[in-house]
């Protein structure tokens, strides 16, 4: 059981305000202040500081926060597992990016649940940025990410490699002859919102070619991959996405790959969890059981 002072410290770190933390914890503000002072005395280090008017963690506070948060998350997971042993109902709390959630996870999860009918599963589908925050906060155990993430802070297990391609409708009229990625800047680009994995991959590749999304004639931002696919199929613009997300559209001819001589990307889709999570080995086995069976081939 974590000390109440630790809970107070972690809440202050979330709110970065003593008054709001006190309100959330149903404590007086002097009590919150006393808890923080007690921790500072215990660790012999200041936890917070002001930079001008900005209230922030010190370098000691950041280290203590990350360590105590890991302890809290591991304790939460321990309590969940104890509850599972008592009730005999395995519980999986996982996340997936929007593209993975729409196109990649339904089949393997369904197969796993059919084979393990007593399992309770919660799936959070949102963008990469929010999933990493939920991992940090211990809300989910692991996430299926197609975007980039800081590998120094997270353990990961590769699941698939899938091609990332530019597409348009077959009747699309380009503003110029198309040979390389620079020739596409005269087109309307339809892309996902900031924080999404597919947008991050595209922006990284554009940067490698000394380009950015702002170099395109128009940018349309849509938070749903199916809507983007439909708009591109209607000739509204071009987009970049995973081949696996539009394989059916490529086969029926409603979309086509834009042939570029200088653009060929295969991107890793991974299961990701916090490095300091004590259940990392269990997550690795669970991910293998769900996604790496003989009946679930990797996507290319």
Secondary structure, DSSP 8 states (H G I E B T S, - for coil): ---HHHHHHHHHHHHS-HHHHHHHHT--HHHHHHHHHHHHHHHTS--EEEETTEEEE-HHHHHHHHHHHHHHHHHHHHHHHHHHHHHT--EEEEEE-HHHHHHTHHHHHHHHHHHSTT-EEEEEE--HHHHHHHHHTTS-SEEEE-S---TTTEEEEEEEEEEEEEEE-TT---SS--SSGGGGGGSEEEE--TT-HHHHHHHHHHHHTT--GGGSSEEEE-S-HHHHHHHHHTTS-BEEEEGGGSHHHHHHTS-EE---TT--EEEEEEEEEETT-TTHHHHHHHHHHHHSSTTS----
